[in-house]
C-alpha cells in the first residue's frame, strides 16, 4: 500500500499512526506499544467494582449493628444531602465534562501536550468504562468494538438486576419465607431495577452514542497536491478507507445501535415521564414515579420533561454533531461554530424557562453552559493557532497554541471550582437553616399526599381578627417545610359554599 512506502516498519495509515500488528496499539509518546493483558485490565475493573460493592455491603452491615446511633447519623446525612441538593449539582457537573471531553475527538481541538493529564481527567468523568479500561485498537475489528460499545451497558443493567434479585432472595430466606414479604420484595426489587436502569442509561448515553458514531467518523487527507485528490479514512481505524465495502459493512451495526441508544432511550424516558406527570403535579407519587425520581425530582412540575430536553442537548453536542461534514468536520471550524451557537441558545432558554426548583441549581447550570460556549469559542482559537502560529499571534493575540490551551483548561477547571463552591455554600446554609424534622428519624417529613387529597393541611380563622395571624403561620410553615401545600382562604377559596369540601380535601 501507499503507507508502506513512507511509514517505518510496523506502522501504517495516512499519518503512520496505526500499528500493523494486531497485538499493538499506537501511543503518541511511545509509538506502537504492546496491548495490555485483557485479563489483567478487566480484572482490575471487575475488582474495583467488586471492592466498591463489598465496601457498600460492609457499611450497610456496620450501620445495621447499631441502628439507633448509626441510623440517626445516616438520616442526618441524607437530610443534609437533600437540603443541599447534591444530586442535581453532580448531574450538572458530569454533563459539563461529558461534553467538554469531546473537544478533541469530535471537534478536532488538540490541547497542548503538557495538558494530557487534565484531558485524561475529563475522559474519566465521561463514563466510558471500556475506553478507559482497554485501548480500542486492542479490542479487535471495528464490528467487535461496536458490539461491545452498544451492549456493555445492557449487560451492566442485567448484572445489577441479578445482584438485586440475589439480595431480595437472601432477605426472603432470612425472614422465614413469608408469602406477604415475597410480594413486597418483588415490587421493591422491580423499583430498584428501574432506578438502576435509568441511572446507567443516563450516565453512559453520551459516551455510548459517541462510540457508536465512530463507525461514521472519517478524516480526509490530501494525497495529491497537483490534482487536489483527497482520501478519507475511518478515525477509529486508520487502516480502513471510508466509502469502501469494508466501511459500508458497518452501516447495519451503526443504525441498529443508533436507534437503540440516541433514539429509543430518550423516547423511553419521555414516555415514562408522560405516564407519571399527573401524579407528580398533584404530589401524589406512586411506586413508578418514586423509582424514576432521578429524572424529575430536581425540576419544577410544570417542566417535568426538562431532563429529556437536556439529554437532547448533550446528544447533539457529544455525538449527533458528527453528521455535519462527516469526512473532514474535525479539521474545520463549522462544528465548533454550531456548538457555540447551540450552547448560547440553550443558555438563553434555560434562563427564561427556569426549570430547576432551586435557584442555586439554575445558576450553576447557566454557568456550565456559559463556560461550554466559551470553551467552544476557545477551541476555534486553538485550531487557528494550530494551523498557523503567525496567524495566532497576529489575529488572535496568543503567541502559540499553548496560550489558547491554557485558557480552555482554565475554563474547564473553573466549572469544577464553581461546583465545589456552590456545594460548600449550600452545605453551610443547610446546616444553619431551621427546618421541621421528625424526632423518630431526624429527617424532614415526606410531603406526599393520598389520591383523595390535594392539600396537606387546612387552616381557618376568625374573619374579623385572625386573618393576619393565620397568614403569618402559613408562610412560616412554608419556609420550614418547603413544598407543603396548606389550604388558605385568600389563596384557595373561590366559593364560600364549598368550604366543607375544602376541609375534606385536606389530609
C-alpha positions in Angstrom: 0.0 0.0 0.0 1.0 3.7 -0.2 1.6 3.7 3.6 4.3 1.0 3.3 6.3 3.4 1.0 6.8 6.1 3.6 5.9 4.6 7.0 8.5 2.8 9.2 8.2 -1.0 9.7 5.3 -1.8 11.9 3.4 1.4 11.1 0.6 2.1 8.6 -2.2 4.6 7.9 -2.2 8.1 6.4 -0.1 9.6 9.2 1.8 6.4 10.1 -0.2 6.4 13.4 -1.6 2.9 13.1 0.2 -0.4 14.0 0.2 -3.3 11.6 0.4 -5.8 14.4 -3.0 -6.8 15.9 -1.3 -7.1 19.3 -0.2 -3.5 19.4 -1.8 0.0 19.7 -0.4 3.4 18.8 0.6 5.8 21.6 1.6 9.4 20.7 4.5 9.4 23.1 5.7 5.7 22.9 4.7 4.8 19.3 3.5 1.2 18.8 3.1 -0.4 22.2 2.1 -4.0 23.1 -1.5 -4.3 24.1 -2.0 -4.9 27.9 -3.3 -8.2 29.0 -7.1 -8.1 28.8 -7.4 -10.4 31.8 -5.3 -8.0 33.9 -7.1 -4.8 32.7 -10.7 -6.2 33.0 -9.7 -8.0 36.2 -8.7 -4.6 37.7 -12.0 -3.1 36.6 -14.0 -6.1 38.0 -12.0 -5.9 41.2 -12.7 -2.2 41.6 -16.4 -2.7 41.1 -16.4 -5.7 43.5 -14.5 -3.8 46.1 -16.9 -0.9 45.9 -19.9 -3.2 46.3 -18.2 -5.0 49.2 -17.4 -1.7 50.9 -21.1 -0.7 50.5 -22.2 -4.0 51.9 -19.9 -3.8 54.9 -21.0 -0.2 55.6 -24.6 -1.4 55.5 -23.9 -4.2 57.9 -22.0 -1.8 60.2 -25.0 0.5 60.3 -27.3 -2.3 60.9 -25.5 -3.4 64.0 -26.1 -0.2 65.7 -29.4 1.2 64.3 -30.1 3.7 67.0 -26.9 5.7 66.6 -25.9 5.0 63.0 -29.4 5.2 61.7 -29.8 8.7 63.1 -26.4 9.6 61.5 -27.3 8.3 58.1 -30.7 10.0 58.3 -28.9 13.3 59.1 -26.5 12.9 56.2 -29.4 12.0 53.9 -31.3 15.0 55.1 -28.3 17.3 54.6 -27.8 16.0 51.1 -31.4 16.6 50.3 -31.3 20.2 51.6 -28.1 20.9 49.8 -29.4 19.4 46.6 -26.2 17.5 45.9 -27.6 15.2 43.2 -28.6 17.9 40.6 -25.3 19.7 41.1 -23.4 16.4 40.4 -25.5 15.8 37.3 -24.7 19.3 36.0 -21.0 18.8 36.6 -20.9 15.4 35.0 -22.9 16.7 32.0 -20.5 19.5 31.5 -17.4 17.3 31.4 -19.2 14.7 29.2 -19.4 17.4 26.6 -16.1 19.1 27.3 -14.3 15.7 26.8 -15.5 15.7 23.2 -13.5 18.8 22.2 -10.6 16.6 20.9 -12.2 13.5 19.4 -15.2 15.3 17.8 -14.3 18.9 17.2 -10.6 18.3 16.4 -9.3 20.6 19.2 -5.9 19.3 20.3 -4.8 20.8 23.6 -1.0 21.2 24.1 0.8 18.0 25.1 1.5 19.5 28.6 -2.2 19.2 29.5 -2.7 15.5 28.7 -3.4 14.7 32.4 -6.3 17.1 32.5 -7.8 15.6 29.4 -7.4 12.2 31.0 -9.4 13.5 33.9 -12.2 14.7 31.7 -12.3 11.4 29.9 -12.7 9.6 33.2 -15.8 11.7 34.0 -17.3 10.9 30.6 -18.1 7.4 32.0 -16.6 5.4 29.0 -15.5 2.4 31.0 -14.4 0.3 28.0 -12.3 3.2 26.6 -10.7 3.8 30.0 -10.0 0.2 30.6 -8.6 -1.1 27.3 -7.3 0.6 24.1 -9.8 0.5 21.2 -7.2 -0.9 18.8 -6.6 -3.9 21.0 -10.2 -5.0 21.2 -10.4 -6.2 17.6 -12.1 -5.3 14.4 -14.5 -2.3 14.2 -17.5 -4.7 14.3 -16.5 -6.2 17.6 -15.8 -2.7 19.0 -19.3 -1.5 18.0 -20.9 -4.6 19.5 -19.0 -4.1 22.8 -19.8 -0.4 22.9 -23.5 -0.9 22.3 -24.1 -3.9 24.6 -22.0 -3.4 27.7 -24.4 -1.0 29.4 -27.2 -3.6 28.8 -25.0 -6.2 30.5 -24.4 -3.8 33.4 -28.2 -3.4 33.9 -28.7 -7.2 33.8 -25.8 -7.8 36.3 -27.3 -5.1 38.6 -30.7 -6.8 38.3 -29.2 -10.2 39.2 -27.5 -8.6 42.2 -30.7 -7.0 43.4 -32.6 -10.3 42.9 -30.0 -12.2 44.9 -30.3 -9.6 47.7 -34.1 -9.9 47.7 -33.9 -13.7 47.8 -31.5 -13.6 50.7 -33.8 -11.3 52.6 -36.8 -13.6 51.9 -34.9 -16.7 53.1 -33.8 -14.9 56.3 -37.3 -13.8 57.0 -38.7 -17.3 57.1 -40.1 -17.4 53.5 -43.2 -15.3 54.3 -45.6 -15.0 51.3 -46.6 -11.4 52.0 -42.9 -10.4 52.3 -42.2 -12.1 49.0 -44.7 -10.0 47.1 -43.3 -6.8 48.7 -39.8 -7.8 47.9 -40.7 -8.4 44.2 -42.2 -4.9 44.0 -39.3 -3.3 45.7 -36.8 -5.1 43.6 -38.5 -4.1 40.4 -38.5 -0.4 41.5 -34.8 -0.6 42.4 -34.1 -2.2 39.0 -35.9 0.6 37.2 -33.9 3.2 39.1 -30.6 1.3 38.3 -31.5 1.1 34.6 -32.3 4.8 34.5 -29.1 5.7 36.2 -27.0 3.5 33.9 -28.7 4.9 30.7 -28.3 8.5 31.9 -24.6 8.2 32.7 -23.5 6.2 29.6 -25.7 7.6 26.9 -23.3 10.4 25.7 -20.2 8.1 25.7 -22.0 5.1 24.1 -23.5 7.4 21.4 -20.1 8.8 20.7 -18.6 5.3 20.4 -21.4 4.3 18.0 -20.6 7.2 15.8 -17.1 6.0 15.4 -18.4 3.9 12.6 -19.2 7.1 10.6 -16.5 9.5 11.7 -13.9 9.8 8.9 -11.0 12.2 8.4 -9.8 13.4 5.0 -6.2 13.7 3.8 -4.7 15.4 0.7 -3.0 12.6 -1.3 -2.0 14.7 -4.4 -1.0 18.3 -4.3 -1.3 18.7 -8.1 -4.8 17.3 -8.6 -6.2 18.1 -5.1 -7.3 14.5 -4.7 -8.2 13.5 -1.2 -8.8 10.2 0.6 -10.9 9.6 3.7 -10.0 7.1 6.5 -12.0 5.9 9.5 -10.8 7.8 12.5 -11.2 4.8 14.8 -9.3 2.6 12.5 -6.9 4.5 10.2 -6.3 1.3 8.2 -9.9 1.4 6.8 -10.8 3.6 3.9 -14.2 5.3 4.0 -16.8 4.6 1.3 -15.4 1.1 0.7 -17.2 -2.2 1.1 -15.4 -2.8 4.4 -16.7 0.5 5.7 -20.2 0.1 4.4 -20.4 -3.2 6.2 -20.5 -1.3 9.4 -23.8 0.5 8.5 -26.1 -2.2 9.8 -24.4 -2.1 13.3 -24.4 1.7 13.3 -28.1 2.1 12.5 -29.2 -0.6 14.9 -27.4 0.9 17.8 -28.3 4.4 16.7 -32.0 3.5 17.0 -31.4 1.7 20.3 -29.4 4.4 22.1 -29.8 8.0 20.8 -33.4 7.4 19.7 -35.1 4.9 21.9 -33.5 5.8 25.3 -34.7 9.5 25.3 -38.1 8.3 23.9 -38.4 5.8 26.7 -37.6 8.5 29.3 -40.2 10.7 27.7 -42.9 8.0 27.8 -42.1 7.3 31.4 -42.4 10.9 32.4 -45.6 11.3 30.5 -47.1 8.3 32.4 -46.3 9.9 35.8 -46.8 13.6 35.1 -50.3 13.8 36.7 -49.0 12.1 39.9 -46.0 14.4 40.2 -48.0 17.6 39.6 -50.6 16.6 42.1 -47.9 15.5 44.6 -49.5 12.0 44.8 -46.4 10.0 43.9 -46.8 6.2 43.5 -44.2 3.4 43.1 -43.2 4.1 39.4 -42.8 7.8 40.0 -40.7 7.2 43.1 -38.5 4.7 41.1 -37.9 7.3 38.3 -37.4 10.3 40.6 -33.8 10.6 39.3 -35.4 12.1 36.1 -37.8 14.7 37.6 -37.2 15.4 41.2 -35.0 18.4 40.7 -37.3 20.2 38.2 -40.4 22.3 38.6 -43.5 20.1 37.9 -44.6 22.3 35.0 -41.3 21.5 33.3 -41.2 17.8 34.2 -39.6 16.8 30.9 -36.6 19.1 31.1 -34.2 16.1 31.6 -35.2 14.9 28.1 -34.5 18.4 26.7 -31.1 18.5 28.4 -30.4 14.9 27.2 -31.1 16.1 23.6 -28.6 18.9 24.0 -25.9 16.5 25.3 -26.6 14.0 22.5 -26.3 16.7 19.8 -23.1 18.3 21.2 -21.5 14.9 22.0 -22.4 12.8 19.0 -25.1 14.0 16.6 -22.9 16.9 15.5 -20.8 14.3 13.7 -23.4 14.2 11.0 -22.0 17.7 10.0 -19.2 17.3 7.5 -18.7 13.6 8.2 -15.4 13.4 6.3 -13.4 16.4 7.4 -15.5 18.2 10.1 -13.0 17.7 12.8 -10.4 19.7 10.8 -12.8 22.6 10.2 -14.5 25.3 12.3 -18.1 24.7 11.4 -18.9 22.2 14.2 -17.3 24.5 16.7 -19.3 27.5 15.5 -22.6 25.5 15.6 -21.8 24.1 19.1 -21.1 27.6 20.3 -24.4 28.9 19.0 -26.3 25.9 20.4 -24.8 26.4 23.8 -25.6 30.1 23.8 -29.2 29.5 22.7 -29.6 26.8 25.3 -28.3 29.2 28.0 -30.9 31.8 26.9 -33.7 29.2 27.0 -32.5 27.9 30.4 -32.5 31.4 31.9 -36.0 32.1 30.6 -37.6 28.8 31.4 -36.0 28.4 34.9 -36.8 24.6 35.1 -35.0 23.9 38.4 -36.7 24.0 41.8 -33.6 25.5 43.4 -32.1 28.8 42.2 -28.6 27.6 43.0 -29.0 24.7 40.5 -30.2 27.1 37.9 -27.3 29.4 38.4 -24.8 26.5 38.3 -26.4 25.2 35.1 -26.2 28.6 33.4 -22.6 28.9 34.5 -21.9 25.5 33.0 -23.4 26.4 29.6 -21.6 29.7 29.6 -18.3 28.0 30.2 -19.1 25.4 27.5 -19.8 28.2 24.9 -16.5 29.9 25.9 -14.7 26.5 25.5 -16.1 26.0 22.0 -15.1 29.6 21.1 -11.6 28.9 22.5 -11.4 25.7 20.5 -11.9 27.8 17.4 -8.9 29.9 18.5 -6.8 26.7 19.2 -7.5 25.4 15.7 -6.5 28.8 14.2 -3.3 28.8 16.2 -2.5 25.2 15.3 -2.8 25.9 11.6 -0.5 29.0 11.6 1.4 30.4 14.5 1.8 33.8 12.8 -2.0 34.0 12.4 -2.3 33.0 16.1 -0.1 35.9 17.2 -1.4 38.5 14.6 -5.1 37.7 14.5 -5.8 36.2 18.0 -3.2 37.6 20.2 -1.7 34.4 21.7 1.9 33.7 21.0 1.2 30.0 20.4 -1.5 27.3 20.8 -0.3 26.7 24.3 -1.8 30.0 25.5 -5.1 29.1 24.0 -4.9 25.7 25.6 -4.3 27.2 28.9 -7.4 29.3 28.5 -9.5 26.2 27.8 -8.1 24.4 30.8 -8.9 27.4 33.0 -12.5 27.4 31.8 -13.0 23.7 32.4 -11.3 23.9 35.8 -13.5 26.9 36.7 -16.6 24.7 36.3 -15.2 22.3 38.9 -14.3 25.1 41.3 -17.7 26.7 40.8 -19.5 23.4 41.6 -17.4 22.9 44.7 -18.0 26.4 46.0 -21.8 26.2 45.4 -22.0 22.8 47.2 -19.9 24.2 50.1 -22.1 27.3 50.4 -25.3 25.3 50.3 -24.0 22.9 52.9 -23.2 25.7 55.3 -26.5 27.3 54.7 -28.4 24.0 55.1 -26.7 23.3 58.4 -27.7 26.7 59.7 -31.2 26.8 58.3 -34.0 25.9 60.7 -36.3 23.1 59.4 -39.0 20.9 60.9 -37.8 17.4 61.5 -39.3 14.1 62.7 -38.0 13.0 66.1 -38.0 9.4 65.0 -35.7 9.8 62.0 -34.2 13.2 62.3 -35.2 14.0 58.7 -37.8 16.3 57.3 -41.2 14.6 56.7 -42.1 13.2 53.3 -44.7 15.5 51.9 -46.7 13.0 49.8 -50.5 13.1 49.5 -53.1 10.4 49.3 -55.0 10.2 46.0 -58.1 11.7 47.6 -56.4 14.9 48.9 -54.8 18.0 47.3 -53.6 19.8 50.5 -51.5 18.7 53.5 -53.4 20.9 55.9 -56.4 23.3 56.4 -56.2 26.5 58.4 -59.2 28.5 59.2 -59.6 31.7 61.2 -62.0 34.3 62.6 -62.7 36.7 59.7 -62.7 39.7 62.0 -59.4 39.3 63.9 -57.4 36.2 62.9 -56.6 36.8 59.2 -53.1 38.3 59.5 -52.0 35.8 62.2 -53.0 32.8 60.1 -51.3 34.1 57.0 -48.2 34.5 59.0 -48.4 30.9 60.4 -48.9 29.6 56.9 -45.9 31.5 55.4 -43.7 30.3 58.3 -44.7 26.7 57.7 -44.0 27.0 54.0 -40.5 28.3 54.9 -39.8 25.5 57.4 -41.4 22.8 55.2 -40.6 23.5 51.6 -43.2 22.0 49.3 -46.0 21.9 51.8 -49.5 22.7 50.5 -51.8 24.4 53.0 -55.3 25.5 52.3 -55.8 29.2 53.0 -58.9 31.2 52.1 -57.1 34.0 50.3 -55.2 31.6 48.1 -57.7 28.8 47.5 -61.3 29.8 48.3 -63.4 30.8 45.3 -66.9 29.8 46.6 -67.8 30.1 50.3 -70.4 27.3 49.8 -67.7 24.8 49.1 -65.9 25.4 52.4 -66.8 21.9 53.7 -65.4 20.3 50.5 -62.1 22.1 51.1 -61.9 20.7 54.6 -62.3 17.2 53.2 -59.7 17.9 50.5 -57.0 18.4 53.2 -55.1 15.4 54.6 
